[in-house]
Amino acid sequence: MPTPVPLTPRASLAIGLIFVAAGLPIMALATGLITPRPGSLEAPEWVVFLAGFSFSMAGTLFLLPESRIKLRGFLGGLLVTAFASVFDWIAFGPGERHFSGGLSIGPLLTSSASSELSGRIWFGIAGVLISCFAFWAWVRWVRTVLQPGSADSDSE
């Protein structure tokens, strides 16, 4: 298995800025700074905000130096929690949902409408798994914070 090559500082900066730039307009839309077309949002504003926040947090993590372990852990916990909340709302939130699905094998592509129940089940499975990962991220962050003598530059 090849050894992963770390990103250059320039690549981290570019990827980070792209992700932050992708998330900011979504958050602006959710907060009313950008006015959506009437009826175009099919989710509550907080769900839309968390979707954009997830992108922005991912970008922020690319921008932070690796030495900022505690801060990166905290922001990573926020990222995964926000991402899980979007999936959890789709699966378990009130209201009707519309799903479509498809299968692609090479050049062959098929797509069709899926039932609301099957869509909620798949999003529910993903949401529960991501929520478990969020819980793990928070436990790991708390352990890092409580660890005596941690070599994190956040405490300097």
Phi, psi and omega in degrees: 000131181291147177284130180295140179263127179295152178291147174287158177303322179295318179294317177300318179297313181297312181295316179301314180294324178296315180294317178298316180296329178288325183279327185300315179295328178293317177294322178296322177296317182292329182269357178090002176292331171244128183276119178284158172297141180304131178080003183278336177271120179257011178227157176299154183302324182294327178290317178298317179301314181296327176296313177294322179299322179300315177298313182296321178293321177300316178296320179298321179295326175292330184278335182280143176293149181297338181290345181274062188300311183294316179294317178297322178295318179296311181293326175296320176297318177298317180301308184292324178295316179297316180298316179298321181298324178296311179297319180296320179295318179300318183283317192245353182286164180287160175101168181277145177237151176237126182235152171225156182220170180195172179220134180231124174231102183060232181279351180276131183222134174226145177215154180199167175284143177249158180287156178298320181297314181294322177297316179295323179297311181296317177292327177295316178299312180297317181298317179294317179297316179292324177296320176297320177295322178297317178300315178299318180298318180292320177298316180297319179296315179300318178299320179296317181293319184277349182292122180290140176067030179294146185268046181262137180288352177296329184274356181275000000 
